[in-house]
Amino acid sequence: MWIGRRLAYQHVGTFKGVLFLVAVTLIVSVLAYTQVLVGRLKDSTRHTLQQKIRLYSLLVNSESPELIALALEQIQAVDFPIIVTDADGNPKQWKNVAVAPGDSSARARVRLRAYLRAMDESGNEPLAIELSETQVDWFHYGDSLIIRQLRWLPWIEIVVAALFVIVGYTGFRNIKKSEERMVWVGLAKETAHQLGTPLTSLMGWIELLKNGSAGEHALEEMERDLGRLEKVTARFSQIGSEPVIEAQPVLPIVHETADYFRRRLPRTGNPIEIKVDVICNPVIRLNAQLFGWVMENLVKNSVDALRNTGGEIRLTCEEKPKWLYVDVADNGPGISVKNRRNVFRPGFSTKTRGWGLGLSLSRRIIEDYHGGRLFIKETAPGRGTVMRIALRRDEHAA
């Protein structure tokens, strides 16, 4: 799984190129389809006009004034610009253009001729109106409002989509940068915290040795602190690389985590008790250093939740045919509904001095390196929290 993620990261440029080609293909397809629709509408408009002009040509020669008025009404019942000219191109009638009907001024003629050129150049060939065997007028027409809107519609969509993409890209980029800063800051603080405790202890023992007041167990404690430093170094060295996953018993890691915190828990005031309720000792493929780090992060969160009130932390294990579940439960204040979806986000923390990396890092270790799951099994305000680690069992691991 880790190799697959690394290969995906290496080919991210190819993925971006494919997405860009897909976007260009979609844009070209939208433009082409819009042009097809515009062509169909123009053909339909021309066919309708031809029928109206044919009817007009038949009725205009009638001796009945009512039929002539009907013919004129039919040909002018349009919602797009039209200009009727004589055989020499002089405007006779017009509608839906920015020239008042009947205006015969020189300025009006100039504007009408400009409209004529624009209509003819738009691909709408003028239609002949046969008034008699010797007299032919010409019907010039422009695009309807719907056709003009359809011409602009894909460009408007592209501009709007581009704005959304730019805004979305900028927003996500800022969020990603902020998240990366949170991760780096949190990782630096986590490193300082992990190294700080054993280093402080070692400095204390060195001072006692200098003063000659160190007890017989000083070397034993110093060896323990050095072992802690080696463990911290091993953990951080495996982040970002492919860790060694091998069959390991889970129970020693659980007991080691519990013992580590028991030596540091307050014994007065608001006492916190850690209980290990694990009967079995399953063997499963994992990285002991990283899995122990996850257990410490989960127990530490429970300790922080109980620091002001005291309480109990219970570590349990449950075996299923295909899964192994390790739970860390406490009877603390629980997690509110609004925070349940955010607790695994880098940088999110409900603690004043927290840096919000523990759960995010733990989930990455379990999911990316071990192919398992880390999630909130149960929680409710005032009723505590149960965090569950789910690891797939390998029948060849035992």
Secondary structure, DSSP 8 states (H G I E B T S, - for coil): -HHHHHHHHHTHHHHHHHHHHHHHHHHHHHHHHHHHHHHHHHHHHHHHHHHHHHHHHHHTT-S-HHHHHHHHHHHH--SS-EEEE-TT--EEEEESSSS-TT--SHHHHHHHHHHHHHHHHTT---EEEE-SSS-EEEEEE---HHHHHHHHHHHHHHHHHHHHHHHHHHHHHHHHHHHHHHHHHHHHHHHHHHHHHHHHHHHHHHHHHHHT---TTHHHHHHHHHHHHHHHHHHHHHTTS----EEEESHHHHHHHHHHHHTTS-SSSS-EEEEEE-----EEEE-HHHHHHHHHHHHHHHHHHHTTT-EEEEEEEEE-SSEEEEEEEE-SS---HHHHTTTTSTT--SSTT--S-HHHHHHHIIIIITS-EEEEEEE-TTS-EEEEEEEE--TTT-
